[in-house]
Amino acid sequence: MALIVLKSMTEAGKARYHLEKFKISAIVEKTTLAGGGCGYGVRVREEPGRVCRQLSLVNIECVEIR
């Protein structure tokens, strides 16, 4: 499983919504960022590079893959 970090909780929610349309299961998670502070992302079982490409189709940018 991979965590795809996004810009905000709102974007993580939108990503989850769109991924469900693509038949990809996703869970929104809160995470800590490298520079400190918190961030949000979606946890997926699919190949994360493919998921990021699909999110880019709906104008959602992947910040980091963990």
All heavy atoms as TSV, in Angstrom:
chain	resi	resn	atom	element	x	y	z
A	1	MET	N	N	0.844	-1.186	0.000
A	1	MET	CA	C	0.000	0.000	0.000
A	1	MET	C	C	0.883	1.241	0.000
A	1	MET	O	O	1.938	1.256	0.601
A	1	MET	CB	C	-0.905	0.009	1.233
A	1	MET	CG	C	-2.014	-1.014	1.132
A	1	MET	SD	S	-3.138	-1.067	2.551
A	1	MET	CE	C	-3.774	0.550	2.640
A	2	ALA	N	N	0.416	2.258	-0.685
A	2	ALA	CA	C	1.181	3.496	-0.793
A	2	ALA	C	C	0.324	4.658	-0.297
A	2	ALA	O	O	-0.898	4.644	-0.405
A	2	ALA	CB	C	1.582	3.743	-2.234
A	3	LEU	N	N	0.995	5.667	0.248
A	3	LEU	CA	C	0.323	6.904	0.653
A	3	LEU	C	C	0.721	7.986	-0.335
A	3	LEU	O	O	1.906	8.259	-0.524
A	3	LEU	CB	C	0.725	7.311	2.073
A	3	LEU	CG	C	0.117	8.622	2.569
A	3	LEU	CD1	C	-1.398	8.480	2.737
A	3	LEU	CD2	C	0.747	9.056	3.868
A	4	ILE	N	N	-0.269	8.579	-0.970
A	4	ILE	CA	C	-0.036	9.675	-1.906
A	4	ILE	C	C	-0.396	10.964	-1.173
A	4	ILE	O	O	-1.554	11.188	-0.824
A	4	ILE	CB	C	-0.882	9.512	-3.177
A	4	ILE	CG1	C	-0.490	8.208	-3.876
A	4	ILE	CG2	C	-0.714	10.707	-4.093
A	4	ILE	CD1	C	-1.372	7.837	-5.036
A	5	VAL	N	N	0.621	11.784	-0.902
A	5	VAL	CA	C	0.430	13.025	-0.158
A	5	VAL	C	C	-0.075	14.103	-1.116
A	5	VAL	O	O	0.442	14.261	-2.225
A	5	VAL	CB	C	1.754	13.469	0.518
A	5	VAL	CG1	C	1.556	14.771	1.283
A	5	VAL	CG2	C	2.277	12.364	1.441
A	6	LEU	N	N	-1.088	14.846	-0.655
A	6	LEU	CA	C	-1.693	15.909	-1.452
A	6	LEU	C	C	-1.594	17.231	-0.694
A	6	LEU	O	O	-1.104	17.279	0.426
A	6	LEU	CB	C	-3.148	15.555	-1.764
A	6	LEU	CG	C	-3.319	14.226	-2.508
A	6	LEU	CD1	C	-4.768	13.802	-2.515
A	6	LEU	CD2	C	-2.781	14.318	-3.916
A	7	LYS	N	N	-2.058	18.318	-1.312
A	7	LYS	CA	C	-1.890	19.658	-0.757
A	7	LYS	C	C	-2.737	19.930	0.484
A	7	LYS	O	O	-2.325	20.677	1.357
A	7	LYS	CB	C	-2.230	20.709	-1.813
A	7	LYS	CG	C	-1.254	20.761	-2.953
A	7	LYS	CD	C	-1.678	21.799	-3.964
A	7	LYS	CE	C	-0.749	21.790	-5.159
A	7	LYS	NZ	N	-1.206	22.715	-6.187
A	8	SER	N	N	-3.932	19.357	0.552
A	8	SER	CA	C	-4.836	19.696	1.657
A	8	SER	C	C	-5.836	18.578	1.890
A	8	SER	O	O	-5.954	17.646	1.092
A	8	SER	CB	C	-5.606	20.986	1.330
A	8	SER	OG	O	-6.468	20.754	0.221
A	9	MET	N	N	-6.578	18.709	2.977
A	9	MET	CA	C	-7.626	17.739	3.268
A	9	MET	C	C	-8.718	17.801	2.201
A	9	MET	O	O	-9.268	16.775	1.811
A	9	MET	CB	C	-8.223	18.009	4.649
A	9	MET	CG	C	-9.277	17.009	5.033
A	9	MET	SD	S	-9.843	17.331	6.700
A	9	MET	CE	C	-11.068	16.053	6.853
A	10	THR	N	N	-9.007	18.998	1.732
A	10	THR	CA	C	-10.016	19.159	0.685
A	10	THR	C	C	-9.605	18.412	-0.572
A	10	THR	O	O	-10.419	17.695	-1.169
A	10	THR	CB	C	-10.218	20.656	0.365
A	10	THR	OG1	O	-10.611	21.323	1.555
A	10	THR	CG2	C	-11.262	20.851	-0.713
A	11	GLU	N	N	-8.333	18.541	-0.966
A	11	GLU	CA	C	-7.862	17.841	-2.147
A	11	GLU	C	C	-7.856	16.331	-1.948
A	11	GLU	O	O	-8.132	15.578	-2.874
A	11	GLU	CB	C	-6.475	18.334	-2.567
A	11	GLU	CG	C	-6.548	18.774	-3.981
A	11	GLU	CD	C	-5.277	19.297	-4.569
A	11	GLU	OE1	O	-4.230	18.651	-4.478
A	11	GLU	OE2	O	-5.384	20.358	-5.172
A	12	ALA	N	N	-7.552	15.887	-0.746
A	12	ALA	CA	C	-7.571	14.451	-0.453
A	12	ALA	C	C	-8.996	13.906	-0.591
A	12	ALA	O	O	-9.198	12.829	-1.143
A	12	ALA	CB	C	-7.024	14.188	0.946
A	13	GLY	N	N	-9.972	14.666	-0.112
A	13	GLY	CA	C	-11.370	14.258	-0.259
A	13	GLY	C	C	-11.801	14.203	-1.719
A	13	GLY	O	O	-12.491	13.266	-2.137
A	14	LYS	N	N	-11.389	15.204	-2.486
A	14	LYS	CA	C	-11.704	15.219	-3.923
A	14	LYS	C	C	-11.033	14.049	-4.630
A	14	LYS	O	O	-11.631	13.416	-5.499
A	14	LYS	CB	C	-11.249	16.531	-4.560
A	14	LYS	CG	C	-12.089	17.718	-4.186
A	14	LYS	CD	C	-11.547	18.975	-4.842
A	14	LYS	CE	C	-12.310	20.206	-4.418
A	14	LYS	NZ	N	-11.751	21.430	-5.021
A	15	ALA	N	N	-9.782	13.755	-4.245
A	15	ALA	CA	C	-9.056	12.643	-4.849
A	15	ALA	C	C	-9.783	11.331	-4.577
A	15	ALA	O	O	-9.958	10.496	-5.477
A	15	ALA	CB	C	-7.627	12.581	-4.324
A	16	ARG	N	N	-10.204	11.133	-3.343
A	16	ARG	CA	C	-10.931	9.912	-2.987
A	16	ARG	C	C	-12.214	9.784	-3.812
A	16	ARG	O	O	-12.530	8.716	-4.331
A	16	ARG	CB	C	-11.263	9.918	-1.500
A	16	ARG	CG	C	-11.946	8.660	-1.047
A	16	ARG	CD	C	-12.112	8.658	0.483
A	16	ARG	NE	N	-13.236	7.830	0.790
A	16	ARG	CZ	C	-14.456	8.250	1.093
A	16	ARG	NH1	N	-14.703	9.533	1.171
A	16	ARG	NH2	N	-15.424	7.404	1.337
A	17	TYR	N	N	-12.932	10.885	-3.958
A	17	TYR	CA	C	-14.166	10.897	-4.751
A	17	TYR	C	C	-13.898	10.478	-6.202
A	17	TYR	O	O	-14.580	9.608	-6.744
A	17	TYR	CB	C	-14.789	12.296	-4.692
A	17	TYR	CG	C	-15.928	12.502	-5.658
A	17	TYR	CD1	C	-17.192	12.017	-5.361
A	17	TYR	CD2	C	-15.733	13.187	-6.849
A	17	TYR	CE1	C	-18.242	12.199	-6.255
A	17	TYR	CE2	C	-16.779	13.377	-7.735
A	17	TYR	CZ	C	-18.035	12.876	-7.439
A	17	TYR	OH	O	-19.068	13.057	-8.321
A	18	HIS	N	N	-12.886	11.075	-6.815
A	18	HIS	CA	C	-12.576	10.768	-8.215
A	18	HIS	C	C	-12.013	9.362	-8.367
A	18	HIS	O	O	-12.314	8.685	-9.348
A	18	HIS	CB	C	-11.612	11.808	-8.796
A	18	HIS	CG	C	-12.264	13.134	-9.041
A	18	HIS	ND1	N	-13.230	13.337	-10.001
A	18	HIS	CD2	C	-12.100	14.329	-8.431
A	18	HIS	CE1	C	-13.634	14.580	-9.977
A	18	HIS	NE2	N	-12.959	15.221	-9.026
A	19	LEU	N	N	-11.205	8.917	-7.412
A	19	LEU	CA	C	-10.657	7.557	-7.504
A	19	LEU	C	C	-11.759	6.513	-7.412
A	19	LEU	O	O	-11.694	5.483	-8.082
A	19	LEU	CB	C	-9.597	7.333	-6.417
A	19	LEU	CG	C	-8.300	8.098	-6.643
A	19	LEU	CD1	C	-7.383	7.949	-5.433
A	19	LEU	CD2	C	-7.589	7.629	-7.908
A	20	GLU	N	N	-12.788	6.772	-6.611
A	20	GLU	CA	C	-13.922	5.852	-6.549
A	20	GLU	C	C	-14.612	5.751	-7.904
A	20	GLU	O	O	-15.065	4.679	-8.291
A	20	GLU	CB	C	-14.906	6.270	-5.463
A	20	GLU	CG	C	-14.388	5.955	-4.073
A	20	GLU	CD	C	-15.356	6.361	-2.967
A	20	GLU	OE1	O	-16.439	6.915	-3.278
A	20	GLU	OE2	O	-15.024	6.119	-1.810
A	21	LYS	N	N	-14.678	6.861	-8.635
A	21	LYS	CA	C	-15.237	6.822	-9.991
A	21	LYS	C	C	-14.397	5.953	-10.924
A	21	LYS	O	O	-14.916	5.336	-11.837
A	21	LYS	CB	C	-15.327	8.240	-10.578
A	21	LYS	CG	C	-16.417	9.079	-9.995
A	21	LYS	CD	C	-16.411	10.423	-10.713
A	21	LYS	CE	C	-17.653	11.195	-10.458
A	21	LYS	NZ	N	-17.670	12.442	-11.219
A	22	PHE	N	N	-13.061	5.926	-10.678
A	22	PHE	CA	C	-12.147	5.088	-11.463
A	22	PHE	C	C	-12.077	3.662	-10.926
A	22	PHE	O	O	-11.238	2.878	-11.339
A	22	PHE	CB	C	-10.727	5.678	-11.455
A	22	PHE	CG	C	-10.577	6.993	-12.160
A	22	PHE	CD1	C	-9.904	8.044	-11.548
A	22	PHE	CD2	C	-11.077	7.199	-13.429
A	22	PHE	CE1	C	-9.730	9.264	-12.195
A	22	PHE	CE2	C	-10.931	8.415	-14.083
A	22	PHE	CZ	C	-10.261	9.442	-13.466
A	23	LYS	N	N	-12.945	3.337	-9.944
A	23	LYS	CA	C	-12.982	1.998	-9.317
A	23	LYS	C	C	-11.695	1.677	-8.568
A	23	LYS	O	O	-11.211	0.549	-8.567
A	23	LYS	CB	C	-13.267	0.905	-10.353
A	23	LYS	CG	C	-14.516	1.108	-11.168
A	23	LYS	CD	C	-15.742	0.984	-10.309
A	23	LYS	CE	C	-16.985	1.058	-11.207
A	23	LYS	NZ	N	-18.115	1.628	-10.580
A	24	ILE	N	N	-11.099	2.701	-7.922
A	24	ILE	CA	C	-9.892	2.522	-7.116
A	24	ILE	C	C	-10.241	2.866	-5.677
A	24	ILE	O	O	-10.705	3.969	-5.382
A	24	ILE	CB	C	-8.743	3.426	-7.608
A	24	ILE	CG1	C	-8.336	3.030	-9.027
A	24	ILE	CG2	C	-7.555	3.364	-6.669
A	24	ILE	CD1	C	-7.333	3.957	-9.666
A	25	SER	N	N	-10.021	1.915	-4.772
A	25	SER	CA	C	-10.300	2.124	-3.357
A	25	SER	C	C	-9.243	3.050	-2.753
A	25	SER	O	O	-8.047	2.861	-2.974
A	25	SER	CB	C	-10.282	0.781	-2.641
A	25	SER	OG	O	-10.441	0.956	-1.265
A	26	ALA	N	N	-9.677	4.057	-1.998
A	26	ALA	CA	C	-8.749	5.013	-1.388
A	26	ALA	C	C	-9.271	5.432	-0.020
A	26	ALA	O	O	-10.477	5.561	0.178
A	26	ALA	CB	C	-8.590	6.242	-2.271
A	27	ILE	N	N	-8.344	5.629	0.912
A	27	ILE	CA	C	-8.677	6.059	2.270
A	27	ILE	C	C	-7.920	7.360	2.546
A	27	ILE	O	O	-6.719	7.437	2.325
A	27	ILE	CB	C	-8.257	4.991	3.297
A	27	ILE	CG1	C	-8.979	3.681	3.017
A	27	ILE	CG2	C	-8.532	5.471	4.715
A	27	ILE	CD1	C	-8.425	2.504	3.790
A	28	VAL	N	N	-8.622	8.381	3.034
A	28	VAL	CA	C	-7.982	9.651	3.382
A	28	VAL	C	C	-7.275	9.480	4.722
A	28	VAL	O	O	-7.854	8.946	5.674
A	28	VAL	CB	C	-9.016	10.795	3.457
A	28	VAL	CG1	C	-8.369	12.075	3.946
A	28	VAL	CG2	C	-9.667	11.011	2.103
A	29	GLU	N	N	-6.008	9.924	4.787
A	29	GLU	CA	C	-5.219	9.831	6.014
A	29	GLU	C	C	-4.519	11.148	6.304
A	29	GLU	O	O	-4.111	11.845	5.390
A	29	GLU	CB	C	-4.133	8.756	5.882
A	29	GLU	CG	C	-4.630	7.358	5.964
A	29	GLU	CD	C	-3.505	6.351	6.043
A	29	GLU	OE1	O	-2.360	6.724	6.376
A	29	GLU	OE2	O	-3.779	5.178	5.765
A	30	LYS	N	N	-4.355	11.419	7.592
A	30	LYS	CA	C	-3.572	12.565	8.040
A	30	LYS	C	C	-2.135	12.079	8.227
A	30	LYS	O	O	-1.913	10.978	8.714
A	30	LYS	CB	C	-4.120	13.098	9.362
A	30	LYS	CG	C	-3.467	14.358	9.841
A	30	LYS	CD	C	-4.173	14.862	11.092
A	30	LYS	CE	C	-3.543	16.150	11.564
A	30	LYS	NZ	N	-4.225	16.668	12.753
A	31	THR	N	N	-1.159	12.887	7.831
A	31	THR	CA	C	0.244	12.490	7.928
A	31	THR	C	C	1.088	13.675	8.377
A	31	THR	O	O	0.626	14.819	8.337
A	31	THR	CB	C	0.743	11.938	6.576
A	31	THR	OG1	O	2.064	11.466	6.727
A	31	THR	CG2	C	0.700	12.983	5.481
A	32	THR	N	N	2.307	13.403	8.800
A	32	THR	CA	C	3.231	14.486	9.130
A	32	THR	C	C	4.123	14.746	7.931
A	32	THR	O	O	4.530	13.817	7.233
A	32	THR	CB	C	4.105	14.131	10.354
A	32	THR	OG1	O	4.751	12.896	10.103
A	32	THR	CG2	C	3.270	14.020	11.600
A	33	LEU	N	N	4.428	15.999	7.697
A	33	LEU	CA	C	5.257	16.388	6.566
A	33	LEU	C	C	6.722	16.417	6.969
A	33	LEU	O	O	7.044	16.567	8.148
A	33	LEU	CB	C	4.828	17.749	6.033
A	33	LEU	CG	C	3.380	17.829	5.538
A	33	LEU	CD1	C	3.037	19.262	5.159
A	33	LEU	CD2	C	3.159	16.893	4.370
A	34	ALA	N	N	7.620	16.295	6.001
A	34	ALA	CA	C	9.062	16.258	6.252
A	34	ALA	C	C	9.545	17.517	6.977
A	34	ALA	O	O	10.370	17.448	7.869
A	34	ALA	CB	C	9.817	16.068	4.943
A	35	GLY	N	N	9.033	18.684	6.608
A	35	GLY	CA	C	9.460	19.942	7.213
A	35	GLY	C	C	8.730	20.259	8.506
A	35	GLY	O	O	8.889	21.327	9.079
A	36	GLY	N	N	7.916	19.339	8.983
A	36	GLY	CA	C	7.103	19.580	10.174
A	36	GLY	C	C	5.687	19.940	9.770
A	36	GLY	O	O	5.415	20.270	8.627
A	37	GLY	N	N	4.791	19.860	10.679
A	37	GLY	CA	C	3.402	20.154	10.388
A	37	GLY	C	C	2.660	18.923	9.910
A	37	GLY	O	O	3.197	17.826	9.877
A	38	CYS	N	N	1.399	19.111	9.563
A	38	CYS	CA	C	0.608	17.971	9.127
A	38	CYS	C	C	0.146	18.170	7.692
A	38	CYS	O	O	0.095	19.281	7.176
A	38	CYS	CB	C	-0.585	17.746	10.054
A	38	CYS	SG	S	-1.796	19.069	10.027
A	39	GLY	N	N	-0.178	17.067	7.080
A	39	GLY	CA	C	-0.679	17.079	5.717
A	39	GLY	C	C	-1.696	15.966	5.561
A	39	GLY	O	O	-1.958	15.209	6.503
A	40	TYR	N	N	-2.252	15.852	4.385
A	40	TYR	CA	C	-3.264	14.832	4.122
A	40	TYR	C	C	-2.939	14.132	2.813
A	40	TYR	O	O	-2.298	14.692	1.928
A	40	TYR	CB	C	-4.660	15.449	4.041
A	40	TYR	CG	C	-5.151	15.917	5.377
A	40	TYR	CD1	C	-4.853	17.193	5.842
A	40	TYR	CD2	C	-5.874	15.066	6.197
A	40	TYR	CE1	C	-5.277	17.615	7.085
A	40	TYR	CE2	C	-6.296	15.481	7.448
A	40	TYR	CZ	C	-6.004	16.748	7.879
A	40	TYR	OH	O	-6.416	17.169	9.112
A	41	GLY	N	N	-3.399	12.907	2.732
A	41	GLY	CA	C	-3.178	12.138	1.526
A	41	GLY	C	C	-4.187	11.020	1.415
A	41	GLY	O	O	-5.083	10.889	2.249
A	42	VAL	N	N	-4.033	10.204	0.388
A	42	VAL	CA	C	-4.889	9.043	0.189
A	42	VAL	C	C	-4.026	7.790	0.165
A	42	VAL	O	O	-2.975	7.763	-0.466
A	42	VAL	CB	C	-5.749	9.142	-1.097
A	42	VAL	CG1	C	-6.843	10.172	-0.950
A	42	VAL	CG2	C	-4.913	9.454	-2.313
A	43	ARG	N	N	-4.474	6.768	0.872
A	43	ARG	CA	C	-3.789	5.479	0.891
A	43	ARG	C	C	-4.471	4.595	-0.149
A	43	ARG	O	O	-5.692	4.466	-0.161
A	43	ARG	CB	C	-3.878	4.850	2.277
A	43	ARG	CG	C	-3.277	3.514	2.309
A	43	ARG	CD	C	-2.196	3.202	3.243
A	43	ARG	NE	N	-1.676	4.114	4.197
A	43	ARG	CZ	C	-0.364	4.361	4.292
A	43	ARG	NH1	N	0.490	3.795	3.453
A	43	ARG	NH2	N	0.079	5.159	5.221
A	44	VAL	N	N	-3.671	4.029	-1.063
A	44	VAL	CA	C	-4.204	3.204	-2.149
A	44	VAL	C	C	-3.441	1.884	-2.231
A	44	VAL	O	O	-2.285	1.799	-1.830
A	44	VAL	CB	C	-4.116	3.932	-3.513
A	44	VAL	CG1	C	-5.005	5.158	-3.536
A	44	VAL	CG2	C	-2.690	4.300	-3.859
A	45	ARG	N	N	-4.088	0.865	-2.775
A	45	ARG	CA	C	-3.458	-0.435	-2.998
A	45	ARG	C	C	-2.905	-0.547	-4.423
A	45	ARG	O	O	-2.082	-1.399	-4.695
A	45	ARG	CB	C	-4.455	-1.569	-2.765
A	45	ARG	CG	C	-4.894	-1.698	-1.331
A	45	ARG	CD	C	-5.785	-2.922	-1.156
A	45	ARG	NE	N	-6.323	-2.988	0.187
A	45	ARG	CZ	C	-5.720	-3.590	1.203
A	45	ARG	NH1	N	-4.564	-4.175	1.010
A	45	ARG	NH2	N	-6.271	-3.606	2.394
A	46	GLU	N	N	-3.378	0.300	-5.295
A	46	GLU	CA	C	-2.951	0.278	-6.695
A	46	GLU	C	C	-1.539	0.848	-6.841
A	46	GLU	O	O	-1.015	1.460	-5.919
A	46	GLU	CB	C	-3.907	1.114	-7.552
A	46	GLU	CG	C	-5.362	0.734	-7.422
A	46	GLU	CD	C	-5.695	-0.579	-8.086
A	46	GLU	OE1	O	-5.081	-0.915	-9.118
A	46	GLU	OE2	O	-6.568	-1.282	-7.558
A	47	GLU	N	N	-0.959	0.708	-8.027
A	47	GLU	CA	C	0.374	1.250	-8.320
A	47	GLU	C	C	0.279	2.779	-8.246
A	47	GLU	O	O	-0.512	3.403	-8.957
A	47	GLU	CB	C	0.803	0.766	-9.712
A	47	GLU	CG	C	2.274	0.919	-10.008
A	47	GLU	CD	C	2.619	2.301	-10.490
A	47	GLU	OE1	O	1.958	2.800	-11.405
A	47	GLU	OE2	O	3.551	2.894	-9.928
A	48	PRO	N	N	1.051	3.421	-7.349
A	48	PRO	CA	C	0.875	4.861	-7.099
A	48	PRO	C	C	1.167	5.757	-8.300
A	48	PRO	O	O	0.534	6.805	-8.452
A	48	PRO	CB	C	1.830	5.152	-5.944
A	48	PRO	CG	C	2.758	4.003	-5.881
A	48	PRO	CD	C	2.064	2.828	-6.481
A	49	GLY	N	N	2.097	5.376	-9.158
A	49	GLY	CA	C	2.369	6.183	-10.346
A	49	GLY	C	C	1.151	6.260	-11.253
A	49	GLY	O	O	0.813	7.328	-11.781
A	50	ARG	N	N	0.470	5.138	-11.404
A	50	ARG	CA	C	-0.746	5.091	-12.225
A	50	ARG	C	C	-1.849	5.933	-11.584
A	50	ARG	O	O	-2.564	6.671	-12.274
A	50	ARG	CB	C	-1.208	3.634	-12.372
A	50	ARG	CG	C	-2.420	3.484	-13.235
A	50	ARG	CD	C	-2.781	1.990	-13.427
A	50	ARG	NE	N	-4.205	1.915	-13.511
A	50	ARG	CZ	C	-5.024	1.458	-12.570
A	50	ARG	NH1	N	-4.535	0.982	-11.454
A	50	ARG	NH2	N	-6.315	1.449	-12.733
A	51	VAL	N	N	-1.969	5.847	-10.259
A	51	VAL	CA	C	-2.989	6.620	-9.546
A	51	VAL	C	C	-2.726	8.118	-9.726
A	51	VAL	O	O	-3.650	8.886	-9.993
A	51	VAL	CB	C	-3.034	6.232	-8.055
A	51	VAL	CG1	C	-3.967	7.152	-7.284
A	51	VAL	CG2	C	-3.463	4.778	-7.893
A	52	CYS	N	N	-1.471	8.548	-9.617
A	52	CYS	CA	C	-1.139	9.964	-9.794
A	52	CYS	C	C	-1.453	10.438	-11.207
A	52	CYS	O	O	-1.917	11.567	-11.397
A	52	CYS	CB	C	0.327	10.211	-9.457
A	52	CYS	SG	S	0.649	10.228	-7.685
A	53	ARG	N	N	-1.207	9.584	-12.204
A	53	ARG	CA	C	-1.553	9.954	-13.579
A	53	ARG	C	C	-3.058	10.145	-13.724
A	53	ARG	O	O	-3.516	11.078	-14.392
A	53	ARG	CB	C	-1.038	8.909	-14.571
A	53	ARG	CG	C	0.468	8.965	-14.762
A	53	ARG	CD	C	0.944	8.091	-15.911
A	53	ARG	NE	N	0.691	6.670	-15.720
A	53	ARG	CZ	C	1.462	5.840	-15.008
A	53	ARG	NH1	N	2.541	6.299	-14.413
A	53	ARG	NH2	N	1.152	4.562	-14.901
A	54	GLN	N	N	-3.839	9.279	-13.088
A	54	GLN	CA	C	-5.292	9.422	-13.160
A	54	GLN	C	C	-5.762	10.679	-12.421
A	54	GLN	O	O	-6.675	11.352	-12.881
A	54	GLN	CB	C	-5.977	8.170	-12.621
A	54	GLN	CG	C	-5.814	7.001	-13.575
A	54	GLN	CD	C	-6.549	5.771	-13.110
A	54	GLN	OE1	O	-6.356	5.333	-11.991
A	54	GLN	NE2	N	-7.373	5.229	-13.977
A	55	LEU	N	N	-5.129	10.979	-11.297
A	55	LEU	CA	C	-5.503	12.198	-10.568
A	55	LEU	C	C	-5.149	13.444	-11.370
A	55	LEU	O	O	-5.863	14.445	-11.303
A	55	LEU	CB	C	-4.823	12.227	-9.197
A	55	LEU	CG	C	-5.361	11.240	-8.169
A	55	LEU	CD1	C	-4.518	11.285	-6.904
A	55	LEU	CD2	C	-6.820	11.518	-7.850
A	56	SER	N	N	-4.067	13.393	-12.133
A	56	SER	CA	C	-3.696	14.560	-12.945
A	56	SER	C	C	-4.754	14.845	-14.011
A	56	SER	O	O	-4.895	15.988	-14.441
A	56	SER	CB	C	-2.323	14.366	-13.577
A	56	SER	OG	O	-2.366	13.393	-14.597
A	57	LEU	N	N	-5.507	13.831	-14.420
A	57	LEU	CA	C	-6.590	14.037	-15.397
A	57	LEU	C	C	-7.696	14.928	-14.838
A	57	LEU	O	O	-8.413	15.568	-15.598
A	57	LEU	CB	C	-7.182	12.693	-15.829
A	57	LEU	CG	C	-6.253	11.738	-16.572
A	57	LEU	CD1	C	-6.937	10.395	-16.796
A	57	LEU	CD2	C	-5.807	12.341	-17.894
A	58	VAL	N	N	-7.830	14.958	-13.507
A	58	VAL	CA	C	-8.847	15.796	-12.867
A	58	VAL	C	C	-8.194	16.954	-12.105
A	58	VAL	O	O	-8.755	17.487	-11.150
A	58	VAL	CB	C	-9.776	14.961	-11.944
A	58	VAL	CG1	C	-10.649	14.038	-12.765
A	58	VAL	CG2	C	-8.981	14.196	-10.906
A	59	ASN	N	N	-6.980	17.323	-12.528
A	59	ASN	CA	C	-6.241	18.485	-12.000
A	59	ASN	C	C	-5.908	18.393	-10.514
A	59	ASN	O	O	-5.982	19.392	-9.791
A	59	ASN	CB	C	-6.997	19.780	-12.295
A	59	ASN	CG	C	-7.140	20.018	-13.780
A	59	ASN	OD1	O	-6.201	19.798	-14.537
A	59	ASN	ND2	N	-8.319	20.438	-14.204
A	60	ILE	N	N	-5.545	17.200	-10.058
A	60	ILE	CA	C	-5.065	17.012	-8.688
A	60	ILE	C	C	-3.613	16.575	-8.771
A	60	ILE	O	O	-3.291	15.573	-9.411
A	60	ILE	CB	C	-5.916	15.977	-7.913
A	60	ILE	CG1	C	-7.347	16.493	-7.781
A	60	ILE	CG2	C	-5.306	15.704	-6.546
A	60	ILE	CD1	C	-8.308	15.523	-7.137
A	61	GLU	N	N	-2.734	17.355	-8.123
A	61	GLU	CA	C	-1.284	17.098	-8.199
A	61	GLU	C	C	-0.818	16.290	-6.980
A	61	GLU	O	O	-1.111	16.643	-5.845
A	61	GLU	CB	C	-0.544	18.431	-8.224
A	61	GLU	CG	C	0.944	18.287	-8.260
A	61	GLU	CD	C	1.658	19.627	-8.153
A	61	GLU	OE1	O	1.004	20.670	-8.321
A	61	GLU	OE2	O	2.860	19.626	-7.887
A	62	CYS	N	N	-0.092	15.216	-7.245
A	62	CYS	CA	C	0.504	14.416	-6.172
A	62	CYS	C	C	1.768	15.138	-5.693
A	62	CYS	O	O	2.635	15.453	-6.494
A	62	CYS	CB	C	0.881	13.036	-6.682
A	62	CYS	SG	S	-0.530	12.063	-7.222
A	63	VAL	N	N	1.852	15.403	-4.391
A	63	VAL	CA	C	3.004	16.098	-3.825
A	63	VAL	C	C	4.144	15.112	-3.565
A	63	VAL	O	O	5.304	15.397	-3.851
A	63	VAL	CB	C	2.603	16.837	-2.528
A	63	VAL	CG1	C	3.817	17.432	-1.847
A	63	VAL	CG2	C	1.570	17.900	-2.835
A	64	GLU	N	N	3.797	13.938	-3.034
A	64	GLU	CA	C	4.800	12.950	-2.645
A	64	GLU	C	C	4.153	11.570	-2.601
A	64	GLU	O	O	2.952	11.460	-2.336
A	64	GLU	CB	C	5.347	13.321	-1.257
A	64	GLU	CG	C	6.397	12.415	-0.717
A	64	GLU	CD	C	6.823	12.801	0.700
A	64	GLU	OE1	O	6.513	13.917	1.152
A	64	GLU	OE2	O	7.479	11.968	1.331
A	65	ILE	N	N	4.952	10.540	-2.847
A	65	ILE	CA	C	4.481	9.160	-2.715
A	65	ILE	C	C	5.316	8.495	-1.629
A	65	ILE	O	O	6.543	8.545	-1.683
A	65	ILE	CB	C	4.615	8.386	-4.035
A	65	ILE	CG1	C	3.741	9.019	-5.111
A	65	ILE	CG2	C	4.238	6.913	-3.826
A	65	ILE	CD1	C	3.952	8.446	-6.486
A	66	ARG	N	N	4.654	7.890	-0.663
A	66	ARG	CA	C	5.358	7.195	0.430
A	66	ARG	C	C	4.991	5.734	0.442
A	66	ARG	O	O	3.929	5.330	0.226
A	66	ARG	CB	C	4.989	7.787	1.789
A	66	ARG	CG	C	5.426	9.213	1.937
A	66	ARG	CD	C	5.125	9.670	3.332
A	66	ARG	NE	N	5.421	11.084	3.436
A	66	ARG	CZ	C	5.106	11.820	4.462
A	66	ARG	NH1	N	4.477	11.299	5.487
A	66	ARG	NH2	N	5.391	13.095	4.501
